[in-house]
Amino acid sequence: MNLLRLHLHRYQYHYSHPKLVQLPNPFVSGHHYHTRINRFNTQARNTKKNHSFSTVTTIKAAARAISVSAPDPAATMVKAIRVHELGGPEVLKWEDVEIGEPKEGEIRVKNKAIGLNFIDIYFRKGVYKAPTMPYTPGMEAVGVVTAVGPGLTGRQVGDVVGYGGNPMGSYTEEQILPAEKVVTVPSSIDPIVAASVLLKGMTAQLLVCRCFKVEPGHTVLVHAAAGGVGSLLCQWANALGATVIGTVSTKEKAAQAKEDGCHHVIIYKEEDFVTRVNEITSCKGVEVVYDSVGKDTFQGSLECLKPRGLMVSFGQSSGTIDPVPLPALGVKSLFLTRPSLMQYNATRDELLEAAGEVFANVASGVLRVRVNHTYPLSQAAQAHADLESRKTYGSVVLIPDGN
Ligand SMILES: NC(=O)c1ccc[n+]([C@@H]2O[C@H](COP(=O)([O-])OP(=O)(O)OC[C@H]3O[C@@H](n4cnc5c(N)ncnc54)[C@H](OP(=O)(O)O)[C@@H]3O)[C@@H](O)[C@H]2O)c1
């Protein structure tokens, strides 16, 4: 099986088998793809002649050796998604952009996989304001370092790195990043899996370990339990010993949420989730609600809390939340917080600790990453349309075309 066939097999597998996957490392990335395939095939033929080329492991080792070679430094024109005006998915345009060379403190990274996050939709629609216009969307990617800025130590060409958070601009074949914003991706974790879990997993980490410390005996309510963050959040809260109640919109999503550690699943399009939480908890309520849905669930979420419970409002996929009158919290002496990953990973130490815990939990099996949907990067508009219309489960990943 040659490299291309292996690659296509992997790709088709993604499209047709949405389930828990731990994929082999992708081999080759970027705009030297075809020349690299030729070089790879030559190398593979030679390897076969000399060393009875028989295993996928051998192919992977040879391909990895090729993929870390530095590209032509002059080739800094890349394909990227650009947004020139706010609007629907159709404003995501596939264009050529010049990325330049890394300066002091920066690296250039050729992306292997780009995580799609709901925040990308907020920026596209203008719910949050993008720092520039036009702009390249995206807050998460994993790739290979192709150049390091002058004087930078601790990073070298060929390192596999990931980032989740600022700066915006990951919907591109290659990008310049501040070295302090990236973390090393362990070689045991496939770059596609890493791009599916880094930002969403660090969000789950802040929610269950820092914003509120989930412990055995707690009962937690997680809305959108089959979503990208929701899937990881339920698994993590379950592993910490909590009783997990999840809400989802469909029976199919309910089945996934069950697999991900929800002890009780409520289909909130069909059932009143406040009534169901009261039944499940014998009217005691839950210690904490993790609410990323916002407008449609916020009020009901407050009603599900125990006295002195914590309302964690960390997103608004259904729309912006109406202003909250303070007396609404006074009825049960509730706490309300609106955390953001950027503030919880404000320092390098916080970033390293959060990413380290996420990768450790992936390696140990506490987190089983659902890479349910992959799209070519050029098809980002379709990916946005599917995420926005609630068609997706688990993580959504964009793969640079030709990878
Ligand atoms: N604060 C932070 O730092 C932070 C960081 C990361 C993510 N987030 C937030 O976490 C949430 C999840 O992000 P994600 O990327 O993992 O997305 P996601 O959960 O995979 O997708 C959003 C889900 O929200 C649910 N939903 C309910 N009403 C919706 C509506 N009217 N339109 C669209 N979706 C609706 C859907 O699940 P059902 O079909 O089951 O209802 C949908 O699948 C987002 O709100 C995001 O902003 C916050």
The ligand as an SDF file (V2000), in Angstrom:
LIG
                    3D

 48 52  0  0  0  0  0  0  0  0999 V2000
  -15.4450   30.0660   27.4870 N   0  0  0  0  0  0  0  0  0  0  0  0
  -14.5140   29.4570   26.8180 C   0  0  0  0  0  0  0  0  0  0  0  0
  -13.3140   29.7060   27.0140 O   0  0  0  0  0  0  0  0  0  0  0  0
  -14.8960   28.4620   25.7810 C   0  0  0  0  0  0  0  0  0  0  0  0
  -13.9120   27.6660   25.1500 C   0  0  0  0  0  0  0  0  0  0  0  0
  -14.3290   26.7180   24.2170 C   0  0  0  0  0  0  0  0  0  0  0  0
  -15.6760   26.5900   23.9000 C   0  0  0  0  0  0  0  0  0  0  0  0
  -16.5760   27.4110   24.4990 N   0  0  0  0  0  0  0  0  0  0  0  0
  -18.0080   27.2980   24.1990 C   0  0  0  0  0  0  0  0  0  0  0  0
  -18.4040   25.9530   24.3560 O   0  0  0  0  0  0  0  0  0  0  0  0
  -19.4790   25.7020   23.4750 C   0  0  0  0  0  0  0  0  0  0  0  0
  -19.1940   24.4350   22.7060 C   0  0  0  0  0  0  0  0  0  0  0  0
  -18.2040   24.6800   21.7240 O   0  0  0  0  0  0  0  0  0  0  0  0
  -17.8520   23.5340   20.6680 P   0  0  0  0  0  0  0  0  0  0  0  0
  -16.8830   24.1520   19.7200 O   0  0  0  0  0  0  0  0  0  0  0  0
  -17.4980   22.2950   21.3760 O   0  0  0  0  0  0  0  0  0  0  0  0
  -19.2540   23.3580   19.9040 O   0  0  0  0  0  0  0  0  0  0  0  0
  -20.2820   22.1450   19.9970 P   0  0  0  0  0  0  0  0  0  0  0  0
  -20.6930   21.9230   21.4230 O   0  0  0  0  0  0  0  0  0  0  0  0
  -19.7210   20.9700   19.2810 O   0  0  0  0  0  0  0  0  0  0  0  0
  -21.5010   22.6940   19.1450 O   0  0  0  0  0  0  0  0  0  0  0  0
  -22.4780   23.4680   19.7380 C   0  0  0  0  0  0  0  0  0  0  0  0
  -23.6550   22.6260   20.2740 C   0  0  0  0  0  0  0  0  0  0  0  0
  -24.5210   23.4840   20.9850 O   0  0  0  0  0  0  0  0  0  0  0  0
  -25.8090   22.9370   20.9530 C   0  0  0  0  0  0  0  0  0  0  0  0
  -26.8120   23.9580   20.6220 N   0  0  0  0  0  0  0  0  0  0  0  0
  -27.9030   24.2370   21.3470 C   0  0  0  0  0  0  0  0  0  0  0  0
  -28.6310   25.1870   20.7630 N   0  0  0  0  0  0  0  0  0  0  0  0
  -27.9890   25.5340   19.6350 C   0  0  0  0  0  0  0  0  0  0  0  0
  -28.2930   26.4600   18.5970 C   0  0  0  0  0  0  0  0  0  0  0  0
  -29.4050   27.2300   18.6090 N   0  0  0  0  0  0  0  0  0  0  0  0
  -27.4290   26.5490   17.5690 N   0  0  0  0  0  0  0  0  0  0  0  0
  -26.3240   25.8040   17.5330 C   0  0  0  0  0  0  0  0  0  0  0  0
  -25.9890   24.8930   18.4900 N   0  0  0  0  0  0  0  0  0  0  0  0
  -26.8250   24.7570   19.5380 C   0  0  0  0  0  0  0  0  0  0  0  0
  -25.8200   21.8280   19.9060 C   0  0  0  0  0  0  0  0  0  0  0  0
  -25.8810   20.5760   20.6000 O   0  0  0  0  0  0  0  0  0  0  0  0
  -27.3380   19.8550   20.6820 P   0  0  0  0  0  0  0  0  0  0  0  0
  -27.7310   19.6010   19.2720 O   0  0  0  0  0  0  0  0  0  0  0  0
  -27.1080   18.6190   21.4560 O   0  0  0  0  0  0  0  0  0  0  0  0
  -28.2300   20.8470   21.3670 O   0  0  0  0  0  0  0  0  0  0  0  0
  -24.5030   21.9990   19.1890 C   0  0  0  0  0  0  0  0  0  0  0  0
  -24.0160   20.7810   18.6860 O   0  0  0  0  0  0  0  0  0  0  0  0
  -19.6810   26.9580   22.6200 C   0  0  0  0  0  0  0  0  0  0  0  0
  -20.7100   27.7320   23.1850 O   0  0  0  0  0  0  0  0  0  0  0  0
  -18.3570   27.6580   22.7850 C   0  0  0  0  0  0  0  0  0  0  0  0
  -18.4440   29.0310   22.6080 O   0  0  0  0  0  0  0  0  0  0  0  0
  -16.2100   28.3290   25.4270 C   0  0  0  0  0  0  0  0  0  0  0  0
  1  2  1  0
  2  3  2  0
  2  4  1  0
  4  5  1  0
  4 48  2  0
  5  6  2  0
  6  7  1  0
  7  8  2  0
  8  9  1  0
  8 48  1  0
  9 10  1  0
  9 46  1  0
 10 11  1  0
 11 12  1  0
 11 44  1  0
 12 13  1  0
 13 14  1  0
 14 15  2  0
 14 16  1  0
 14 17  1  0
 17 18  1  0
 18 19  2  0
 18 20  1  0
 18 21  1  0
 21 22  1  0
 22 23  1  0
 23 24  1  0
 23 42  1  0
 24 25  1  0
 25 26  1  0
 25 36  1  0
 26 27  1  0
 26 35  1  0
 27 28  2  0
 28 29  1  0
 29 30  1  0
 29 35  2  0
 30 31  1  0
 30 32  2  0
 32 33  1  0
 33 34  2  0
 34 35  1  0
 36 37  1  0
 36 42  1  0
 37 38  1  0
 38 39  2  0
 38 40  1  0
 38 41  1  0
 42 43  1  0
 44 45  1  0
 44 46  1  0
 46 47  1  0
M  CHG  2   8   1  16  -1
M  END
$$$$
